[in-house]
Amino acid sequence: MPREKFRTLTEQMFYVLLCLKNECYGMDILDRIPAMTNGRVGVGSGTLYNLLEQFVEAEMIRETKVEGRRRSYILTDKGRDMVSKEFQRIRAQAADYIAVFGEEDLT
């Protein structure tokens, strides 16, 4: 049975959606993700534009402006719900880690 699309998000997907809480262009996202994560996460332009297209099709984001080749996007309610669910999933994983290893191993 194939895996349901967007059941969980990759780190890159999660951060793309986080960036789109406020309207921005694709190029802005390429700059914001490394800045937001202190360089821990990056997204290539090919990956980004593929994700943006998929997110638009899934109605998780919507296009707000087109200026030549520049397009801006913003998160929809459906996208906000997906980010929230992913955040809750990550919190549950962190809680499981703490239950197994304890708070002292959070370094």
C-alpha positions, 0 to 999 in steps of 0.5 A: 500500500503506498504511503499517503502523501504529506502524512508526515513532512520532511524537515525541508517541507516543514520549514518551507511551510513555516516560511509561508506564514507570511507572504514571500517569494520562492527566493526569499524562502531559499534565504530564510530557511538557513537563517531560521535554522542556523544553517542546519537545513537548506533547500535547493532551488529545484527541490523548493520549486517542486515542493511549492508546486505540490503544496499549491496542488494540495491547497496547503499554500496559495499563490498571491502574486506573479511578477514575471517569473517571480511568484509569491505564496502564503500558507492556507488554513489547510497548510497551517493545520498540516504544520501544526500536526507535524509540530505535535508529532515532533513534540510527541517524539521529543516526549518519547525521547525524554521518557527513555533517556531523561532530561539530562540527555538533551545535549 
